[in-house]
């Protein structure tokens, strides 16, 4: 049976990343690069190395060589010969694109359509890189800001009134008079096709509203940071339709298919189904397909639900509940006495504080992770250590 091994992260240096947050966690000096994400997993584009094994194979190769031994028979039966989740450490210093993810059925149809059309996987206008959906969950490690889900149209109309920008009054009237889904679809499409002068006018109005005593001041301040990050991008106008969400350390946000969202600022642990399928609505220089977006986005108004962890039967463990079948995320605060985390499926343990000791595996310091093959003995101790545990919920949703 394979034993736990250190998992070397893959650093992703996207422009929106923080130059300091991840190096500080790892105890390294900043090198000037925007360290946006650390990837811990078997994503085909950037699989992590198993540094504790002879020859340091990458995790994807190790799974391909022995899928039943690494994943376990239950995971193999449910998800095929692939690790079904990807665990990330994310640090945003600028806004990410406003985006949505397709359902599994939409991903399969879209992928097959683009394959039949002969669109290369690396083409800039390729949307569906695989046939999988991409639910995800973000757990904040400190103050974290995001945009998520369409606000009730009448409330957004009140925000547009408060901005008092000529041209927005027509949208406000639509939001108040049409059925919610129709109104949101119409205004979203109009926002993404809006002229630059309207984007600039909104950007100019946001600082005054954020400095006022209006109930919209905090929300306007968040949108003002978006305007600073992406001048003249019509994604700013699309963002006005979305809730502004603030998370405290330890709180999480689950993002289902079709829900428009964007991360703005902060550091967090993110877990998702192992997929690249993203449709962008703006705040990006990448491909935006407005017609396809309109078919995928969920235009139902919703209030984002902030998830707080609940205790499990394992001492020191608290779980973030979600409907995902590919992943489950929990936080484990370890003590001097070892706790058993052995599981029938594969796991990734990411240490963020202190030093965690695996009785039959490596010691984990901040920023270090271990891959635990299915069924491999996993007893962890270390007073004051904090781990995030990623696993496959084999009994269904987590």
C-alpha positions in Angstrom: 0.0 0.0 0.0 1.4 3.4 -0.9 2.2 5.6 2.1 1.7 9.4 2.6 4.1 11.6 0.6 5.0 15.2 0.5 3.2 17.0 -2.3 5.2 19.8 -3.9 2.9 22.7 -4.9 2.9 24.3 -8.3 3.1 28.1 -8.2 0.9 30.0 -10.5 1.9 33.6 -11.1 -1.2 35.3 -12.5 -1.3 39.1 -12.7 -4.0 39.4 -10.0 -1.9 37.6 -7.4 -0.3 39.0 -4.2 3.4 39.5 -4.2 3.7 39.0 -0.4 0.9 36.7 1.0 2.0 33.3 -0.2 5.8 34.0 0.4 5.0 35.1 3.9 3.1 31.9 4.6 6.0 29.9 3.3 8.5 31.9 5.2 10.3 33.1 2.1 11.4 36.5 0.9 9.1 38.0 -1.9 10.7 37.7 -5.3 8.6 40.4 -7.0 6.4 37.9 -8.8 2.6 37.9 -8.2 2.1 34.5 -6.5 -1.6 34.0 -7.2 -2.1 30.3 -6.4 -0.4 27.2 -5.1 -1.8 24.0 -6.7 -1.9 20.8 -4.7 -3.2 18.0 -6.9 -3.1 16.1 -10.2 -4.4 18.7 -12.6 -3.1 17.6 -16.1 -1.7 21.1 -16.7 0.3 21.3 -13.5 0.4 18.1 -11.4 2.3 18.3 -8.1 5.4 16.2 -7.5 5.4 13.5 -4.9 8.8 14.5 -3.4 8.9 11.7 -0.9 8.8 8.9 -3.4 11.7 7.4 -5.4 12.2 9.5 -8.5 9.7 12.1 -7.4 6.9 11.2 -9.8 4.1 13.6 -10.3 0.8 12.8 -8.7 -1.1 12.4 -12.0 1.5 9.8 -13.2 1.4 7.9 -9.9 -2.4 7.7 -10.1 -2.2 6.5 -13.8 0.3 3.8 -12.8 -1.9 2.5 -9.9 -5.4 4.1 -9.9 -6.9 1.6 -7.5 -4.0 1.8 -5.0 -3.9 5.6 -5.0 -7.6 6.4 -5.2 -9.3 3.3 -3.8 -12.0 1.3 -5.4 -14.9 3.5 -4.3 -13.4 6.7 -5.8 -12.3 4.8 -8.9 -15.9 3.6 -9.4 -17.5 7.0 -8.7 -15.1 9.3 -10.6 -12.8 7.2 -12.8 -9.0 7.0 -12.7 -8.5 10.6 -11.8 -8.2 12.6 -8.6 -11.6 14.4 -8.7 -10.6 17.5 -6.8 -7.9 20.2 -6.9 -6.8 22.0 -3.7 -5.4 25.5 -4.0 -4.0 28.2 -1.8 -5.2 31.5 -3.4 -4.0 35.1 -2.7 -5.7 37.9 -4.6 -4.4 41.5 -4.7 -6.6 42.5 -7.7 -10.0 41.4 -8.9 -10.4 38.2 -10.8 -12.7 38.0 -13.8 -16.5 37.9 -13.3 -17.2 34.3 -14.3 -19.6 31.4 -14.2 -19.1 27.6 -14.5 -21.3 25.2 -16.5 -23.3 22.3 -15.2 -21.9 18.8 -16.0 -24.4 18.4 -18.9 -23.6 21.8 -20.3 -19.8 21.0 -20.1 -20.3 17.7 -21.9 -22.4 19.2 -24.7 -20.0 22.2 -25.0 -16.9 20.1 -25.1 -18.3 17.8 -27.7 -19.4 20.7 -29.8 -16.0 22.4 -29.8 -14.3 19.1 -30.4 -16.5 18.5 -33.5 -15.7 22.0 -34.7 -12.0 21.3 -34.4 -11.2 24.1 -32.0 -7.8 23.4 -30.4 -7.7 23.0 -26.6 -5.2 25.9 -26.4 -7.2 28.3 -28.7 -8.0 31.6 -27.0 -11.6 31.2 -27.9 -11.9 27.6 -26.6 -14.3 27.5 -23.6 -14.8 23.9 -22.7 -11.4 22.2 -22.0 -13.0 19.0 -20.6 -16.4 17.4 -20.0 -16.6 18.2 -16.3 -18.4 20.8 -14.3 -16.5 23.0 -11.7 -18.3 23.5 -8.4 -15.9 25.2 -5.9 -15.6 26.3 -2.3 -13.4 29.1 -1.0 -12.5 29.2 2.7 -11.1 32.6 3.8 -7.8 32.7 5.8 -8.4 36.3 6.7 -10.7 39.2 5.6 -11.8 38.2 2.1 -14.0 40.1 -0.4 -16.0 38.7 -3.3 -18.9 39.3 -5.6 -21.4 36.5 -5.8 -24.9 35.9 -7.2 -27.5 38.3 -8.6 -29.0 40.7 -6.2 -32.8 41.2 -6.1 -33.5 43.4 -9.2 -35.4 46.0 -7.1 -32.4 46.5 -4.8 -30.0 46.8 -7.7 -32.3 49.5 -9.1 -32.0 51.4 -5.9 -28.2 51.2 -6.2 -28.3 52.5 -9.7 -30.5 55.4 -8.5 -27.9 56.2 -5.8 -25.2 56.4 -8.4 -27.2 59.0 -10.4 -25.4 58.3 -13.6 -27.3 59.3 -16.8 -28.1 56.1 -18.8 -28.6 53.9 -15.7 -32.1 55.1 -15.2 -33.3 53.0 -18.1 -31.8 49.9 -16.5 -33.3 50.8 -13.1 -36.8 51.0 -14.7 -36.3 47.6 -16.4 -35.2 46.0 -13.1 -38.3 47.3 -11.4 -40.9 46.5 -14.1 -39.9 43.2 -15.7 -39.9 39.7 -14.2 -36.6 39.2 -12.3 -35.0 36.7 -14.6 -35.9 38.6 -17.8 -34.8 41.9 -16.2 -31.4 40.5 -15.1 -30.8 38.9 -18.5 -31.5 42.0 -20.4 -29.5 44.3 -18.2 -26.5 41.9 -18.0 -26.4 41.8 -21.8 -26.7 45.6 -22.0 -23.9 46.0 -19.5 -21.5 43.8 -21.4 -22.2 45.8 -24.6 -22.1 49.2 -22.9 -19.9 52.0 -24.3 -16.7 53.0 -22.5 -18.1 56.4 -21.6 -20.8 54.8 -19.5 -18.2 52.6 -17.7 -16.1 55.7 -17.0 -19.1 57.6 -15.7 -20.0 54.9 -13.3 -16.3 54.6 -12.2 -16.3 58.3 -11.5 -19.4 58.2 -9.4 -18.4 55.3 -7.2 -15.9 57.2 -4.9 -18.4 59.8 -3.9 -21.0 57.1 -3.1 -18.5 55.1 -1.1 -17.6 58.2 1.0 -21.2 59.0 1.7 -23.5 57.9 4.5 -25.6 55.9 2.1 -26.4 52.3 2.8 -24.5 51.6 -0.4 -21.2 53.1 0.7 -19.4 49.8 1.5 -20.6 48.1 -1.6 -19.7 51.2 -3.7 -16.2 51.0 -2.2 -15.8 47.4 -3.4 -16.9 48.4 -6.9 -14.5 51.3 -6.9 -11.6 48.9 -6.4 -12.9 46.9 -9.4 -12.9 50.1 -11.4 -9.4 50.9 -10.4 -8.2 47.3 -11.3 -9.9 47.3 -14.7 -10.4 50.8 -16.2 -13.0 51.0 -19.0 -13.9 47.3 -18.6 -17.7 46.8 -19.1 -17.4 44.0 -16.5 -17.7 46.7 -13.9 -21.3 47.3 -15.0 -22.1 43.6 -14.9 -20.6 43.5 -11.4 -23.1 46.1 -10.2 -25.8 43.3 -10.5 -24.0 41.1 -7.9 -23.9 40.9 -4.2 -20.8 42.2 -2.4 -19.7 39.5 0.1 -17.2 39.9 3.0 -15.8 36.8 4.7 -14.0 36.6 8.0 -11.2 34.1 8.6 -12.7 30.6 8.8 -15.8 31.4 6.8 -16.5 29.9 3.4 -18.4 30.5 0.2 -19.7 27.7 -2.1 -20.1 28.5 -5.8 -22.5 26.3 -7.8 -22.9 26.0 -11.6 -24.3 29.1 -13.2 -23.7 31.5 -10.3 -21.8 34.6 -11.4 -18.9 35.5 -9.1 -15.6 37.2 -8.8 -13.0 37.2 -6.0 -11.7 40.7 -5.2 -9.2 40.7 -2.4 -7.8 38.2 0.2 -6.2 34.9 0.8 -8.0 31.6 1.1 -8.0 27.8 0.6 -10.0 26.9 -2.5 -11.1 23.4 -3.5 -12.9 22.6 -6.7 -13.8 19.8 -9.1 -10.8 19.1 -11.3 -11.9 21.2 -14.3 -11.0 24.3 -16.3 -14.4 25.2 -17.7 -15.0 28.9 -17.1 -17.1 31.5 -19.0 -16.0 35.0 -18.3 -18.3 38.0 -18.1 -15.7 40.8 -17.9 -12.8 42.2 -15.9 -10.5 40.2 -18.2 -8.5 40.4 -21.4 -9.5 36.8 -22.2 -12.3 35.6 -24.4 -15.9 36.7 -23.5 -18.8 35.0 -25.4 -21.9 37.0 -24.4 -24.4 34.7 -26.2 -23.0 31.5 -24.6 -22.8 33.3 -21.2 -26.5 34.1 -21.5 -27.3 30.5 -22.0 -25.2 29.3 -19.0 -25.7 31.9 -16.3 -28.3 31.4 -13.7 -30.4 34.5 -13.7 -32.3 33.6 -10.5 -31.7 36.2 -7.7 -30.1 34.6 -4.7 -28.5 35.6 -1.4 -25.1 34.1 -1.0 -24.9 31.7 2.0 -21.8 32.1 4.2 -20.7 28.7 5.4 -19.3 28.2 8.9 -17.7 24.9 9.8 -19.4 22.3 12.0 -17.7 19.6 14.2 -17.3 16.1 13.0 -16.7 12.9 14.9 -12.9 13.4 14.6 -11.5 15.4 17.5 -10.5 18.9 16.4 -12.1 18.6 13.0 -14.7 21.0 11.6 -16.3 20.4 8.2 -17.5 22.9 5.5 -20.8 21.4 4.2 -21.4 21.6 0.5 -23.4 19.6 -2.1 -20.3 18.7 -4.1 -19.7 15.0 -4.7 -16.1 15.5 -5.9 -14.7 17.1 -2.7 -15.1 17.7 1.0 -13.1 20.3 2.9 -12.5 20.5 6.6 -10.2 22.2 9.1 -8.3 20.1 11.7 -6.8 21.7 14.8 -4.4 19.1 16.0 -3.2 18.4 19.6 -0.5 16.4 21.3 -2.7 13.3 21.0 -2.8 11.8 17.5 -6.1 11.8 15.6 -6.9 9.2 13.0 -7.7 10.6 9.5 -7.4 7.4 7.6 -10.0 7.4 4.8 -11.3 5.0 2.1 -10.5 7.6 -0.5 -7.5 9.8 -1.3 -6.7 12.9 0.7 -4.6 16.0 0.7 -3.5 17.6 4.0 -2.3 21.2 3.8 -0.6 22.7 6.9 -1.1 26.4 7.5 0.0 26.9 11.1 2.5 25.1 13.4 3.9 21.7 12.6 1.8 18.6 12.1 3.4 15.2 12.4 2.2 12.1 10.4 3.1 8.9 12.3 3.8 7.1 9.0 4.7 10.1 6.8 6.4 13.4 6.7 6.2 16.4 9.0 4.2 19.3 7.7 5.2 22.9 8.3 3.2 26.0 7.0 2.6 25.8 3.3 3.5 22.1 3.1 1.1 19.4 2.0 0.9 15.6 1.9 -1.0 13.3 -0.4 -2.6 10.4 1.5 -3.5 7.4 -0.7 -6.8 5.7 -0.1 -6.7 3.6 3.0 -3.2 4.6 3.9 -2.6 4.9 7.7 -3.0 8.5 8.6 -2.5 9.5 12.3 -1.7 13.2 12.8 -0.5 15.1 15.9 1.2 18.4 16.8 -0.1 20.8 19.4 -1.2 24.1 17.8 -1.0 22.9 14.2 -3.8 23.8 11.8 -4.5 21.6 8.7 -7.0 21.9 5.9 -8.1 18.4 4.9 -9.4 17.7 1.3 -11.0 14.3 0.7 -13.6 12.6 -1.5 -17.1 12.3 0.2 -17.7 8.7 -0.8 -21.1 8.6 1.0 -22.4 11.5 -1.2 -22.2 15.2 -0.8 -20.1 16.5 2.1 
